[in-house]
Amino acid sequence: MKILVLNCGSSSIKYKLFDMDRKEVIAQGGIEKIGLKDSFLKFTLPSGEKKVLEKDIPEHTVGVEFILNTLTSPEYGAIKSLDEINAVGHRMVHGGEKFSESVRLTPEVLAAFTACNDLAPLHNPANLKGVNAISAILPNVPQIGVFDTAFHQTMPKHAYLYAVPYELYEKYGVRRYGFHGTSHRYVSQRVCEFLGVEPEGKKIITCHIGNGGSITAIKDGKCVDTSMGLTPLEGLMMGTRSGDIDAGAVSFIMEKEGLDANGISNLLNKKSGVLGIFGESSDMRDLENAVAAGNPKAVLAEEMYFYRIKKYIGAYAAALGGVDIVVFTGGVGENQASARWGACEGLEFMGIKLDAEKNKVRGEEMVISTEDSQVKVVVIPTDEELMIASDTMDILKK
């Protein structure tokens, strides 16, 4: 069975084509700068060679068509015909309270998803463009939606509600939803497989740390709390997002700087976080180099960044009543030893002890805690696309 996984952003389309009989990626790549003059497709050939093809891509249907043509082209193709694609799985960002699991995309499902657009105005419409493009080009191929928010729908009400007038939840759905759910679900399942244990009875904290970051508390395989909220802005300090901030500080800044709702949203989402404190870049590699060079703002930004992760690990250990496993994933979590060390340093009282040598691992599955550590600390590279492909296959088999 061959399944195409699409992740459509406002100006980009990422894709992977899986042969699910062998659980292998047979083609992958992405289109960037949709709607701009210098748009292009960057992809990896089955041989591992990387290619870039420039093309004017004004909108998503043209982009999806270009991807499909490339997949079947004599020169670059991984398949001979589009008939080999059995289904398409889509990353869908915000399903609100309507979706607690992956579903086949029907007109009714898409109408319910569209009703969530207010909650993710940048992401949901872009996801829909990918669905509509496939419907236009491959109308008979089944499509499955896998929602970023679905895994977090098991949170109890006392964890997901904000302490604001209850009618705001009833009228507008103002509550905490959480994101990165597909990643948190994948790594929490995979770490149990890797360690040879069952999810039942286990208390797991998963740390998806990248340019965007979130932490999730998982008990018996189900999410009980997560750090992101109504939007991906809440929680950790991120590349360009502020994370947790006093709402009073938000109104104070708006008044002093003369900002409207769009202005403050732009400041908190795109100009804050690591970029806001460091001032030069939002990339953790640039930050790490500047720390090594002794840049005081870089040192401060790194301390703040690690501290937030540590604080959430401690908070979620309290929420879970203890912790058995801590997982690091995401671009930073998988690759940056200093981030993992900084996040766990000082948590020895909780039974967390890292092995400095094992912690040097990059992008590989590895237990990085010491033999006598009461809590297993593990690096598990995430694979959201494989999770989407697996869900798609499971739904088709049902």
ABEGO torsion letter per residue (X at the ends): XBBBBBBBBAABBBBBBBBAAAGBBABBEBBBGBGBAABBBBBBBAAGBBBBBBBBBABAAAAAAAAAAAAABAAABABABAAABABBBBBBABAEAABABBBBBBAAAAAAAAAAAAABAAAAAAAAAAAAAAAAABAABBBBBBBAAAAAAABBAAAABBBBBAAAAAAAGBBBAEBGAAAAAAAAAAAAAAAGBBABGBBBBBBBBBABBBBBBBBGGBBABBABBABAABEBBBAABAEBBBAAAAAAAAAAAGBBAAAAAAAAAAABEAAAAAGABABAAAAAAAAAAGBAAAAAAAAAAAAAAAAAAAAAAAAAGEBABBBBBEAAAAABAAAAAAAABGAAAAGBBBBAAAAABBGBBBBABBAABABBBBBBBBBAAAAAAAAAAAAAAX
